[in-house]
Amino acid sequence: MMLSLECAVYFWLGWVAWLLALAGACFGEYIWRVPEPPGAYLFEALVMMLSWVITLAAADHTVISYYRTTWHMLFRQTVAPLVLESKLVDRIRQELTRIPLLRPLRPPPSSDIRGQLMTVALWWQAVTAPEESGVWRRYGEWLVDVLGGYLPLVVGVIVLMAWPERRGLATASLLGAVAMAVLGYSLIRLAGRRQAVLDYFQAWLVKRDEAEEKTRNT
């Protein structure tokens, strides 16, 4: 699958985050398993040698899966009109003011269609979920990103400052690995959804132009 430049950036940043997650997990696990090195590290070495293949295969599968799901919802489940709703971004911003964890992450007011499509890709659950859905159904993905991604990073820094020893470093590394795994997944998910949204509306514009051209020629 071909990704546009901006979506490719999200994809490869997510892949790098997953590489860092594996490296951090192997390092933290090794320190806790072998408190007094040197010690055998065959398993950790094997995982690190295969890490780029493992993460690339997982990233490729993930981005294609989200692309297909998003395209199907746009094409088959009449989600496209919701995407273009003029009050969509304002409604999301208003809802997020009532969720303290997500309030700082509110999308900016949309000034053009491209900005709105970016907001749609970022807040896909909120766009596609029924309006009567609960907070978790509409914003669960972002809550996971905050609690499983940003929060472990902050806690990891605190642990590293408060426990500047070998096992403190290992614990901070494991927390960082969790954060990188979650945030990398979020970036790759965004790449798939963003590409699907862009492709769908690009195809829609082409069909519209072809229809207008045909009308003018008849």
C-alpha positions as CSV (number, residue, x, y, z in Angstrom):
1,M,0.0,0.0,0.0
2,M,1.3,3.4,-1.0
3,L,1.3,6.1,1.7
4,S,1.4,9.8,1.1
5,L,4.3,11.7,2.6
6,E,2.5,12.8,5.8
7,C,1.0,9.4,6.4
8,A,4.4,7.7,5.8
9,V,5.9,10.0,8.4
10,Y,3.3,8.8,11.0
11,F,3.9,5.1,9.9
12,W,7.7,5.2,10.2
13,L,7.6,7.2,13.5
14,G,5.3,4.5,14.9
15,W,7.7,1.8,13.6
16,V,10.6,3.5,15.3
17,A,8.6,3.8,18.5
18,W,8.0,0.0,18.4
19,L,11.7,-0.6,17.9
20,L,12.4,1.6,21.0
21,A,9.7,-0.3,22.9
22,L,11.3,-3.7,22.1
23,A,14.8,-2.4,23.0
24,G,13.5,-0.9,26.3
25,A,11.6,-4.0,27.2
26,C,14.7,-6.2,26.5
27,F,17.0,-3.9,28.5
28,G,14.6,-3.7,31.5
29,E,13.9,-7.4,31.5
30,Y,17.6,-8.2,31.3
31,I,18.5,-6.0,34.2
32,W,15.8,-7.4,36.4
33,R,16.6,-11.0,35.3
34,V,20.4,-10.6,35.8
35,P,20.9,-8.3,38.7
36,E,24.7,-8.9,38.7
37,P,26.0,-9.0,35.1
38,P,27.5,-10.4,33.0
39,G,24.9,-13.1,32.3
40,A,23.5,-15.0,29.4
41,Y,21.5,-12.8,27.1
42,L,20.7,-15.1,24.1
43,F,17.0,-14.4,24.2
44,E,17.4,-10.6,24.4
45,A,20.0,-10.7,21.6
46,L,17.7,-12.8,19.4
47,V,14.8,-10.5,19.9
48,M,16.8,-7.4,19.2
49,M,18.3,-8.9,16.0
50,L,14.8,-9.7,14.8
51,S,13.2,-6.6,16.1
52,W,13.1,-4.6,12.9
53,V,11.4,-7.5,11.1
54,I,8.9,-8.2,13.8
55,T,8.0,-4.5,14.2
56,L,7.8,-3.9,10.5
57,A,5.6,-6.9,9.9
58,A,3.3,-5.8,12.8
59,A,3.2,-2.2,11.6
60,D,2.4,-3.2,8.0
61,H,-0.4,-5.5,9.1
62,T,-1.8,-2.8,11.5
63,V,-1.8,0.1,8.9
64,I,-3.5,-2.1,6.3
65,S,-6.1,-3.3,8.7
66,Y,-7.1,0.2,9.8
67,Y,-7.0,1.4,6.2
68,R,-9.4,-1.3,5.1
69,T,-11.7,-0.8,8.1
70,T,-11.9,3.0,7.6
71,W,-12.4,2.7,3.8
72,H,-15.2,0.2,4.4
73,M,-17.0,2.5,6.9
74,L,-16.7,5.5,4.5
75,F,-17.8,3.5,1.4
76,R,-20.4,1.1,2.9
77,Q,-21.7,2.6,6.1
78,T,-22.5,6.2,4.9
79,V,-20.0,7.7,7.3
80,A,-18.8,10.2,4.6
81,P,-21.6,12.7,5.2
82,L,-20.7,12.9,8.9
83,V,-17.1,13.6,8.1
84,L,-18.1,16.8,6.2
85,E,-20.5,18.0,8.8
86,S,-19.8,21.7,9.4
87,K,-20.2,21.6,13.3
88,L,-18.2,18.3,13.7
89,V,-15.0,19.8,15.1
90,D,-16.9,22.2,17.4
91,R,-18.9,19.4,18.8
92,I,-15.8,17.3,19.5
93,R,-14.1,20.3,21.2
94,Q,-17.1,20.9,23.3
95,E,-17.3,17.3,24.4
96,L,-13.6,17.2,25.3
97,T,-14.0,20.1,27.7
98,R,-15.9,17.8,30.0
99,I,-13.1,15.1,30.0
100,P,-10.2,16.5,32.1
101,L,-7.7,14.0,30.8
102,L,-8.3,14.9,27.2
103,R,-9.1,18.6,27.5
104,P,-5.5,19.7,26.7
105,L,-5.6,17.5,23.5
106,R,-8.7,19.2,21.9
107,P,-8.3,19.7,18.2
108,P,-8.0,23.3,17.0
109,P,-11.0,24.9,15.3
110,S,-11.1,23.8,11.7
111,S,-10.4,26.5,9.2
112,D,-10.5,24.4,6.0
113,I,-11.6,21.0,4.8
114,R,-8.1,19.5,5.1
115,G,-7.9,20.5,8.7
116,Q,-11.3,18.9,9.3
117,L,-10.2,15.7,7.6
118,M,-7.1,15.6,9.9
119,T,-9.4,15.9,12.9
120,V,-11.6,13.2,11.6
121,A,-8.6,10.8,11.3
122,L,-7.5,11.6,14.8
123,W,-10.9,11.4,16.5
124,W,-12.4,8.7,14.3
125,Q,-14.2,7.0,17.2
126,A,-16.0,10.2,18.2
127,V,-17.0,10.8,14.5
128,T,-18.4,7.4,13.8
129,A,-19.9,6.5,17.2
130,P,-23.6,7.2,17.7
131,E,-24.2,10.4,19.6
132,E,-25.8,8.6,22.6
133,S,-22.6,6.5,23.0
134,G,-20.7,6.8,26.3
135,V,-17.3,8.4,26.8
136,W,-15.4,5.2,26.4
137,R,-17.0,4.3,23.1
138,R,-16.3,7.8,21.7
139,Y,-12.9,8.6,23.3
140,G,-11.6,5.3,24.5
141,E,-8.6,5.2,22.1
142,W,-7.4,8.6,23.3
143,L,-7.9,7.6,27.0
144,V,-5.7,4.6,26.3
145,D,-3.1,6.8,24.7
146,V,-3.0,9.1,27.7
147,L,-3.1,6.4,30.4
148,G,-0.9,3.9,28.6
149,G,1.3,6.2,26.6
150,Y,1.9,9.7,28.1
151,L,1.4,8.7,31.7
152,P,4.1,5.9,31.7
153,L,6.5,8.4,30.2
154,V,6.0,10.8,33.0
155,V,6.1,8.1,35.6
156,G,9.3,6.7,34.0
157,V,11.0,10.1,34.3
158,I,10.0,10.4,37.9
159,V,11.3,6.9,38.7
160,L,14.6,7.7,37.0
161,M,15.0,10.8,39.0
162,A,14.0,9.3,42.3
163,W,15.8,5.9,41.9
164,P,19.0,6.6,39.9
165,E,20.3,3.1,40.3
166,R,20.6,0.1,38.0
167,R,17.1,-1.3,38.7
168,G,15.6,2.2,38.7
169,L,16.9,2.6,35.2
170,A,15.5,-0.8,34.3
171,T,12.1,0.1,35.7
172,A,12.1,3.4,33.8
173,S,13.1,1.6,30.7
174,L,10.1,-0.8,31.0
175,L,7.7,2.1,31.6
176,G,9.2,3.8,28.5
177,A,8.7,0.6,26.5
178,V,5.0,0.5,27.4
179,A,4.6,4.1,26.4
180,M,6.4,3.6,23.1
181,A,4.3,0.6,22.3
182,V,1.1,2.4,22.9
183,L,2.1,5.7,21.2
184,G,3.6,3.8,18.2
185,Y,0.4,1.9,17.8
186,S,-1.5,5.3,17.9
187,L,0.7,6.7,15.1
188,I,0.4,3.7,12.8
189,R,-3.4,3.7,13.4
190,L,-3.5,7.3,12.4
191,A,-1.5,6.6,9.3
192,G,-4.0,4.0,8.1
193,R,-7.0,6.1,8.9
194,R,-5.6,9.3,7.5
195,Q,-4.6,7.6,4.2
196,A,-8.1,6.0,3.8
197,V,-9.8,9.4,4.4
198,L,-7.6,11.2,2.0
199,D,-7.9,8.5,-0.7
200,Y,-11.7,8.3,-0.3
201,F,-12.2,12.0,-0.8
202,Q,-9.7,12.2,-3.5
203,A,-11.6,9.5,-5.4
204,W,-14.8,11.4,-4.7
205,L,-13.4,14.6,-6.2
206,V,-12.2,12.8,-9.3
207,K,-15.7,11.2,-9.8
208,R,-17.4,14.6,-9.2
209,D,-15.1,16.3,-11.8
210,E,-15.8,13.5,-14.3
211,A,-19.5,13.8,-13.8
212,E,-19.4,17.6,-14.2
213,E,-17.3,17.2,-17.4
214,K,-19.7,14.7,-18.7
215,T,-22.7,17.0,-18.0
216,R,-21.0,19.9,-19.8
217,N,-20.3,17.7,-22.9
218,T,-23.9,16.5,-23.2
